[in-house]
Amino acid sequence: MLKRPTTYDSEVFKEFNRLDEDNFQSVVHFYEQHKQDMITLNFDERFIILLAYSNSLYEINAYKKHLQVSDEIIERSIYHNIQFFNGEDIYLKTLHQKAKSYFHLHEYDSAQHIAQELVKIMPGHKPYTQLLNKCLIRQRPKVVKRILAAGVLLYLISVVLVVVNILLVKPISEVSVQPMEFLRKGIFIAGISALLFGIILHHAIAFIQIKRIKSKAKTK
């Protein structure tokens, strides 16, 4: 467990301790201003400041920078066998934020990979499951894409038939208007049904996939 130093703090660390760590912009500014000074700090001080910097980058939506720093934290926490700080699991928190950074950058494959590992580690932790579900929903399987495309096509055809019925059929034959309207309604209903089915199927596939991951994790 990493403990916050209480004696013989460096001047840089004392100055850091005077910061409001919830003022994320000031933490980022402090770290980047004192980046060269970090080399002179002992490991604990340097790592504590790095943790605050990483969290602040995430909170201010600097996701690309956050990904770089989070990798450094994960590597150091593993190498130095550090898991907890201030009652938080550094490894899991950093991985979770890293997955969300990938998600916000629309790198859904990378986000999904990390989210799956987190669900395997803690199957009952709701935030991990929710993140994985979001990643899966953002990535449509081919079968879902085809069903949704068919639904959109049928809908567009029904719109075209409205114009055809008004501009072409009605002036020529009033009798044919009603059958054309029935056809249009049928195509419209089929299109909307396909869209709804595609969405429901997509969510069902994601649900089943998550359930399988959890089941495998629990049986290990």
Summary of the structure (lengths in Angstrom):
residues: 220
radius of gyration: 27.3
end to end distance: 26.8
largest distance: 95.5
contacts: 644
relative contact order: 0.08
helix: 80%
strand: 2%
